[in-house]
């Protein structure tokens, strides 16, 4: 099958950990590699964000990345990319050159707009089925961020339009299906395929990073308020009161290495909070870490804490589980699917530092429980979350979309747009 992926702001070649780089980059790259291993021909289209980028990069057998000129060739925050989606669709359709793919798969709502537009332009009389993965939904973002949501206003009507117009939607968790239904989208055309984890990289065996204290708690991810890293810092005094004072909180992520992190406003906020609470000596900001070093860091942790306000899925819990480390997870979004409460980790209510501390105290005080949950997490990651399995589930969704497109005469509906959106 010839598959076109569109990922407007998240290139599979991008360095992880930057302002707009993270889980989607990993998802698109790993899914594309796995589909190529299954014999498919995959081309990922992403926006050129630097002048020196080549037009096409061969990542491996059956997997190419095409950089499309859409807007200025520099970094542009993803919430400012909407006006360039028409140019992105132009470049995608031009690259197809009357030889359209069997399916086009949009990642994120703006990529969905470009995918629908490019599909309508395809020649050869073939209607290209459009599959959509949202990765995050604007309705959820607005609910949790309120006035701090920087999404363009057009997202309120364009995103549901993408959902209604796509031939099939691949949701990453069961919670997303309920959100899509509330948006008026037919759940009969929704498949579920979760994110995955690279089991060749993340596993329980291998080097273990040294830790300077009796216990290490680990937080990994982009340093933005919604990730809830401050909640983990706020848990430290409660943990100390419970008798666990010799604890290091290692925070991995951010826009730079440990030497340049202090220019980040969120880092300064977090360190200021640690000082205010008297736990600054327990908090270590590591910044960006090479991917190859992460398994050893995971293995060194007694527990990994994932405490976001909301989370469409989350790759970090899978990486921790694959390394045999229990996860303390906020009971939100996809984390409720991934982490089994009292099975592979512990669920806590969202935005509750005391609950985080209580769960951590239970784990730190019970090595046998840590081992039990860690072993179960490793088994679950291997059984359910390999990228090969995710690719197989995605392939099923593609075939359903192709069959549906062949049975129906009409193509994807046009989405009314205003201004220069397309």
Number of C-alpha atoms within 10 A of each C-alpha: 16 16 21 25 25 31 25 28 26 26 26 24 14 15 15 25 22 16 15 19 19 20 20 24 21 23 21 21 20 22 23 28 23 21 23 22 16 15 12 18 20 24 24 26 29 25 28 24 19 13 10 8 13 12 11 14 15 11 15 11 13 18 21 19 25 22 22 25 20 21 19 13 15 11 14 14 10 17 14 11 17 22 15 21 24 20 18 29 27 19 22 29 22 16 14 15 12 14 14 25 21 19 23 27 25 29 27 22 26 26 27 31 31 29 34 28 24 23 24 20 17 20 15 9 8 17 23 26 28 30 29 28 23 23 21 19 18 19 16 16 18 15 11 14 14 10 8 9 14 13 15 13 10 12 18 14 14 18 22 19 21 31 25 20 22 24 26 27 31 25 23 25 22 18 17 23 20 12 14 20 13 12 16 12 20 15 14 9 18 22 22 18 23 28 29 26 28 18 18 8 16 24 23 21 11 12 12 16 15 12 14 10 12 12 18 22 22 23 24 25 22 24 25 16 15 17 18 22 22 22 23 23 24 20 19 28 20 19 22 15 10 13 11 18 17 13 22 22 24 21 22 22 24 26 21 18 15 16 10 11 19 17 11 13 12 17 18 13 14 21 20 13 16 20 13 10 14 12 20 17 11 17 19 15 20 17 24 22 17 8 10 10 13 20 22 19 21 29 25 20 25 23 27 27 27 28 29 23 20 24 21 22 27 23 22 19 27 29 26 31 33 32 29 30 31 32 34 28 26 27 23 20 21 22 28 18 16 25 25 18 18 14 18 29 29 22 24 22 15 18 19 16 23 19 18 30 26 16 21 24 17 15 22 21 12 11 12 11 18 22 17 17 25 26 20 20 29 24 16 20 27 19 10 15 22 22 23 20 19 22 24 16 16 20 17 13 22 26 15 17 23 21 12 15 20 14 9 10 8 9 18 19 15 13 18 10 11 8 6 10 16 19
